[in-house]
Amino acid sequence: MSQRLICEQVVDRLTDLEEGTLSMTESLRMKMHLLYCLDCRELRDEVRKMPELVQQVTDAEVAMAQMFIDQLS
């Protein structure tokens, strides 16, 4: 693997970075990539919003989604 990360590698590991499960070296490499890559920074910002968005989903919405999925099956 080259020293510089490509976007695909960063995208695959964004959640790991946010959860703090990467090694120090991997974390630093990811952060270096994010410094110069606007697309990956924007995606990281979206990943950071996900927990809040998931908490806003109501039980009724989950039930409705499940009914829709069941109908497709």
Backbone as a printed PyTorch tensor [residue, N CA C, xyz], in Angstrom:
tensor([[[  0.8480,  -1.1710,   0.0000],
         [  0.0000,   0.0000,   0.0000],
         [  0.8960,   1.2370,   0.0000]],

        [[  0.5240,   2.2270,  -0.7890],
         [  1.3240,   3.4470,  -0.8330],
         [  1.1450,   4.2320,   0.4610]],

        [[  2.0460,   5.1650,   0.6970],
         [  1.9730,   5.9680,   1.9020],
         [  0.7330,   6.8620,   1.9030]],

        [[  0.3780,   7.4020,   0.7230],
         [ -0.7970,   8.2590,   0.6390],
         [ -2.0510,   7.4240,   0.4640]],

        [[ -3.0460,   7.7630,   1.2190],
         [ -4.3100,   7.0510,   1.1080],
         [ -5.1200,   7.6010,  -0.0570]],

        [[ -5.8630,   6.7260,  -0.6840],
         [ -6.7880,   7.1790,  -1.6990],
         [ -8.1760,   7.2720,  -1.0760]],

        [[ -9.0490,   8.0160,  -1.7170],
         [-10.3840,   8.2610,  -1.1610],
         [-11.1210,   6.9740,  -0.8220]],

        [[-11.0410,   5.9880,  -1.6680],
         [-11.7480,   4.7270,  -1.4130],
         [-11.3130,   4.1100,  -0.0900]],

        [[-10.0320,   4.1660,   0.2020],
         [ -9.5280,   3.6160,   1.4620],
         [-10.0400,   4.4230,   2.6480]],

        [[-10.0920,   5.7300,   2.4780],
         [-10.5610,   6.5950,   3.5560],
         [-12.0380,   6.3370,   3.8300]],

        [[-12.8370,   6.2760,   2.7750],
         [-14.2750,   6.0420,   2.9260],
         [-14.5310,   4.7310,   3.6580]],

        [[-13.7780,   3.6960,   3.3120],
         [-13.9550,   2.3880,   3.9420],
         [-13.6660,   2.4170,   5.4420]],

        [[-12.8850,   3.4130,   5.9030],
         [-12.4470,   3.4120,   7.3000],
         [-12.9050,   4.6290,   8.1000]],

        [[-13.7950,   5.4350,   7.5360],
         [-14.2460,   6.6330,   8.2500],
         [-14.8860,   6.3140,   9.5940]],

        [[-15.7100,   5.3030,   9.6330],
         [-16.3640,   4.9470,  10.8880],
         [-15.3290,   4.5210,  11.9260]],

        [[-14.3350,   3.7620,  11.4940],
         [-13.2670,   3.3520,  12.4150],
         [-12.5290,   4.5650,  12.9750]],

        [[-12.2960,   5.5570,  12.1210],
         [-11.6340,   6.7790,  12.5760],
         [-12.4860,   7.4790,  13.6280]],

        [[-13.7690,   7.6150,  13.3550],
         [-14.6710,   8.2930,  14.2890],
         [-14.8160,   7.5330,  15.6020]],

        [[-14.7430,   6.2030,  15.5400],
         [-14.8760,   5.3920,  16.7600],
         [-13.5550,   5.2400,  17.5020]],

        [[-12.4670,   5.7050,  16.8970],
         [-11.1650,   5.6420,  17.5530],
         [-10.5470,   4.2610,  17.5760]],

        [[-10.8990,   3.4120,  16.5930],
         [-10.3940,   2.0410,  16.5910],
         [ -9.1740,   1.8370,  15.6900]],

        [[ -8.7040,   2.9040,  15.0480],
         [ -7.5180,   2.7880,  14.1920],
         [ -6.2520,   2.9430,  15.0210]],

        [[ -5.1750,   2.3830,  14.5130],
         [ -3.8820,   2.6030,  15.1700],
         [ -3.5140,   4.0780,  15.0230]],

        [[ -2.5610,   4.5350,  15.7950],
         [ -2.1260,   5.9220,  15.7220],
         [ -1.6460,   6.2620,  14.3070]],

        [[ -0.8920,   5.3510,  13.7000],
         [ -0.3770,   5.5750,  12.3420],
         [ -1.5130,   5.6830,  11.3440]],

        [[ -2.4600,   4.7590,  11.4110],
         [ -3.5930,   4.7930,  10.4850],
         [ -4.4340,   6.0570,  10.6900]],

        [[ -4.6400,   6.4210,  11.9320],
         [ -5.4150,   7.6160,  12.2440],
         [ -4.7370,   8.8640,  11.6830]],

        [[ -3.4450,   8.9640,  11.8450],
         [ -2.7070,  10.1180,  11.3190],
         [ -2.7610,  10.1700,   9.7990]],

        [[ -2.6320,   9.0130,   9.1620],
         [ -2.7090,   8.9770,   7.7000],
         [ -4.0810,   9.4220,   7.2210]],

        [[ -5.1190,   8.9770,   7.9040],
         [ -6.4720,   9.3830,   7.5460],
         [ -6.6440,  10.8900,   7.7190]],

        [[ -6.1810,  11.4150,   8.8350],
         [ -6.3230,  12.8420,   9.1070],
         [ -5.5370,  13.6830,   8.1070]],

        [[ -4.3840,  13.2040,   7.6850],
         [ -3.5940,  13.9020,   6.6650],
         [ -4.3840,  13.9600,   5.3590]],

        [[ -4.9910,  12.8560,   4.9820],
         [ -5.7960,  12.8270,   3.7580],
         [ -6.9570,  13.8170,   3.8640]],

        [[ -7.6020,  13.8380,   5.0150],
         [ -8.7470,  14.7160,   5.2050],
         [ -8.3690,  16.1930,   5.1490]],

        [[ -7.1100,  16.4950,   5.4440],
         [ -6.6560,  17.8860,   5.3630],
         [ -6.7280,  18.4290,   3.9390]],

        [[ -6.4360,  17.5940,   2.9570],
         [ -6.3860,  18.0980,   1.5780],
         [ -7.5380,  17.6160,   0.6960]],

        [[ -8.4020,  16.7560,   1.1930],
         [ -9.4650,  16.2110,   0.3490],
         [-10.8340,  16.7050,   0.8330]],

        [[-11.3860,  17.6710,   0.1390],
         [-12.6730,  18.2440,   0.5070],
         [-13.7890,  17.2070,   0.4560]],

        [[-13.8030,  16.3560,  -0.5700],
         [-14.8710,  15.3540,  -0.6950],
         [-14.9090,  14.4280,   0.5120]],

        [[-13.7570,  13.9600,   0.9360],
         [-13.7090,  13.0470,   2.0910],
         [-14.0710,  13.7740,   3.3840]],

        [[-13.6740,  15.0430,   3.5170],
         [-14.0610,  15.8170,   4.7010],
         [-15.5790,  15.9830,   4.7660]],

        [[-16.1890,  16.2580,   3.6220],
         [-17.6460,  16.4110,   3.6010],
         [-18.3400,  15.1030,   3.9730]],

        [[-17.8240,  13.9900,   3.4600],
         [-18.3940,  12.6960,   3.8160],
         [-18.2110,  12.4130,   5.3000]],

        [[-17.0360,  12.7330,   5.8430],
         [-16.7940,  12.5530,   7.2790],
         [-17.7990,  13.3610,   8.0970]],

        [[-18.0770,  14.5860,   7.6590],
         [-19.0480,  15.4160,   8.3630],
         [-20.4380,  14.7730,   8.3470]],

        [[-20.7970,  14.1420,   7.2340],
         [-22.0750,  13.4370,   7.1450],
         [-22.1010,  12.2300,   8.0770]],

        [[-21.0020,  11.5010,   8.1410],
         [-20.9100,  10.3380,   9.0430],
         [-21.0780,  10.7880,  10.4880]],

        [[-20.5140,  11.9260,  10.8210],
         [-20.6320,  12.4400,  12.1940],
         [-22.0680,  12.7890,  12.5610]],

        [[-22.8940,  13.1290,  11.5800],
         [-24.2930,  13.4960,  11.8350],
         [-25.1950,  12.2720,  12.0030]],

        [[-24.7540,  11.1160,  11.5620],
         [-25.6150,   9.9300,  11.5350],
         [-26.1930,   9.5400,  12.8930]],

        [[-25.4240,   9.4880,  13.9630],
         [-26.0240,   9.0790,  15.2510],
         [-27.1980,   9.9750,  15.6620]],

        [[-27.0600,  11.2730,  15.4610],
         [-28.1400,  12.1980,  15.7980],
         [-29.3650,  11.9520,  14.9240]],

        [[-29.1360,  11.7160,  13.6440],
         [-30.2510,  11.4620,  12.7330],
         [-30.9680,  10.1620,  13.0800]],

        [[-30.2090,   9.1430,  13.4450],
         [-30.8070,   7.8500,  13.8040],
         [-31.6710,   8.0040,  15.0540]],

        [[-31.2300,   8.7990,  15.9950],
         [-32.0020,   8.9990,  17.2220],
         [-33.3220,   9.7230,  16.9680]],

        [[-33.3910,  10.4750,  15.8720],
         [-34.5980,  11.2280,  15.5570],
         [-35.6740,  10.3700,  14.8870]],

        [[-35.3220,   9.1750,  14.4570],
         [-36.2960,   8.2920,  13.8090],
         [-37.2440,   7.7530,  14.8730]],

        [[-38.5260,   7.8720,  14.6050],
         [-39.5260,   7.4230,  15.5840],
         [-39.8370,   5.9410,  15.3860]],

        [[-40.4360,   5.3460,  16.4040],
         [-40.8640,   3.9410,  16.3150],
         [-41.8730,   3.7520,  15.1850]],

        [[-42.7450,   4.7280,  14.9940],
         [-43.7440,   4.6370,  13.9290],
         [-43.0710,   4.6050,  12.5600]],

        [[-42.0210,   5.3940,  12.3920],
         [-41.3010,   5.4100,  11.1200],
         [-40.5930,   4.0830,  10.8750]],

        [[-40.0490,   3.5090,  11.9280],
         [-39.3950,   2.2030,  11.8120],
         [-40.4240,   1.1470,  11.4200]],

        [[-41.5810,   1.1730,  12.0680],
         [-42.6300,   0.2070,  11.7540],
         [-43.1030,   0.3660,  10.3140]],

        [[-43.2570,   1.6010,   9.8670],
         [-43.6930,   1.8500,   8.5000],
         [-42.6470,   1.3470,   7.5020]],

        [[-41.3960,   1.5840,   7.7920],
         [-40.3250,   1.1130,   6.9150],
         [-40.3120,  -0.4170,   6.8640]],

        [[-40.5200,  -1.0640,   7.9990],
         [-40.5390,  -2.5140,   8.0530],
         [-41.7040,  -3.0790,   7.2410]],

        [[-42.8620,  -2.4320,   7.3220],
         [-44.0120,  -2.8750,   6.5290],
         [-43.7110,  -2.7780,   5.0340]],

        [[-43.0440,  -1.7060,   4.6410],
         [-42.6680,  -1.5140,   3.2410],
         [-41.6970,  -2.6110,   2.7930]],

        [[-40.7110,  -2.8840,   3.6300],
         [-39.7290,  -3.9350,   3.3080],
         [-40.4230,  -5.2810,   3.1890]],

        [[-41.3440,  -5.5650,   4.1140],
         [-42.0780,  -6.8330,   4.0790],
         [-42.8830,  -6.9800,   2.7850]],

        [[-43.4520,  -5.9050,   2.3110],
         [-44.2350,  -5.9280,   1.0710],
         [-43.3490,  -6.1910,  -0.1400]],

        [[-42.1150,  -5.7560,  -0.0800],
         [-41.1890,  -5.9840,  -1.1930],
         [-40.6960,  -7.4230,  -1.2600]],

        [[-40.7240,  -8.0860,  -0.1200],
         [-40.2010,  -9.4580,  -0.0440],
         [-41.1350, -10.4680,  -0.6340]]])
